[in-house]
Amino acid sequence: LKCLCFSFPCLASFGPQVLCAMTDVISCSIIASSLIGFLYSVKQWKAVASVKLDGHPNDTHINKGDSSPDALQKMKEIGGIIQVGADAFLYAEYFYLAIFVVLFTPVVWMAAGKYAAIAFLLGCFTSTFSGWIGMKIATYTNYRTTHECWSNVTKGYATAIQGGSVMGLSLVAMGLLNLMLLILCFSKYGSFESEEALYEAIAGYGLGGSSIALFGRVGGGIYTKAADVGADLSGKIDNGMDEDDPRNPACIADNVGDNVGDIAGMGADLFGSFAEATCAALVVASASEIKHDWNAMMFPLLLSAGGIISGIITLLICDAIYPVK
């Protein structure tokens, strides 16, 4: 421990108990798993970004079905329009969410203390960022998956899995790392009467995640259903068009709604569920006889860390066990 402090003087500001927590096997495993999750999600993002939207000029077995000659250009244009629409919706939604956070944070401060308010703010930010990551990678991957399916289904499936895993891995990794750092910082710099009080303040992290998830899931869900019903009423009933007929402009709103509701909202909701469950387990454990056992208290976080590694292993071997052809 002394050698570590000598090599990294900035760590000397932490107390011995917190430094021990940072250097024990359990804590290192949690932090390392989070970083691995981040790195693998970056790898997956780069894999999606490497897809060239060139129409597969050298592929002799390409199958575009009954696509029009300018299908590639239209694909890019429509994909860009959906991206712009999803961004516009999220910016509008997050503007009102920011107002809610500003108004509700003082309420949390008065009801549960300043540390709970800090945890609440961090939870709100993490949940918002989770939804944003999900929406960005989804709108970025959608038409690239379609483009790859022109060549063969295997390439399209690989692109879809790579895009989806970015949100899943980065969401859990970010949520886990932020929670771990929050516990370490509160342990060092916080002033608490007991272990129970510390972890009750940590519960604000779950409250922040759930609050944003509520608005993201409900707001996005209402938008996507309204757009879906509007597209069906104007297209199918009034004009006898097929599902997602390109002549129906409401299809763009429908596709935007699918992204912001089923992906951005789902991302925030997933983080909220993860944060709630983990914080609830910590609060319950802090009221038991294991509250002074650091390794035992970190078991809920260790489960999530194990889930990150298990998810990466699954992504690596799923094609070998169940190949898509």
Phi, psi and omega in degrees: 000320179295320179297321179297316179294325179291321181287325181234087184303331181297336180284345182293340180291339177279151178285165181302321182295317180290322178296321177297321179296324182285337185252357178283165187297318183297309182296318178296324179295320180295312181294318181296320179296321178297315180295322177296319177299317177299312183296319181290325177293324175296319177300317180293321177299316180296326179295320177292318182294338182282351179292122181266122180274072183245002179081009180055063184296335183261005181268114182279349183250021183294142182231099179264005179060229180261028180295148179285162182301328181262029184298322182296315180295319178295322179300315179296317182295313181293319177300320178294320179296318179296321177299314180297318179296318179295319177298316181298318179296313182295320179298318178294317181293316182290336175297313179288328176295323178298320177297317178300315182297317180298321182281328186272336181301316176300328178295316177297320179301312182291327184276323187232357178105167185291327181291323175295324178294321177296315178297323178298315179298318179295320177296319178298314181296315182296318179294318178298316181294326178297314178296321180294317178299315181301316181293317182295314182289329179293310181292336178281329185269332189309299186282343172290325175296316177300317180299317181290329179292339173301323181283300173195163184293329181300315179294319179296318178297317181299318179295318180296317180294319179298317179294316180294325182289340178298311180295313183300312183287314182293326180297307182292320181297315180293316180297319181291316181295316179298319180294319179296315179294325178296317179297317181295318180293318178295324179295326182274309190259346182280159177239102185236148180287331184202174176295324179300318181295323179297311184284338172292324175292323178299331181300339175300333177298315177293323178298318179297316179297319181291324181296313179292321179298323179299311180292318181295318182288313182288312180298313178295322179294318178296318180297312185293324179289321178298317179294320180296312179295319179298318179295320180292318181295314183285326184270299186290311187280310185285322188240001177067028181277161176281171176299132179057036176296129183297342179281349182264108182296339179292345178296329178296313178298323179297315180291324174298316179298322178300322181287311185285332181271306186277346182243302179296314177296320179294322179298314178295322180293319179297315177296319179300318179295317179298313182293318180299310183298317182293314181294323178297318178297321179294319180295315180296316181295327182292343178267003181252185184283353181268006187297339179265359179262103185301314182299319179293321181294330182274005181301317178301322178289326179295325177299315179294322177298319177296327178295324178297312181295318179297320179297318179295317179299319179298317179298327183284329187252354186296324180294328180287326182277317184224077183290145177260121183232000000 
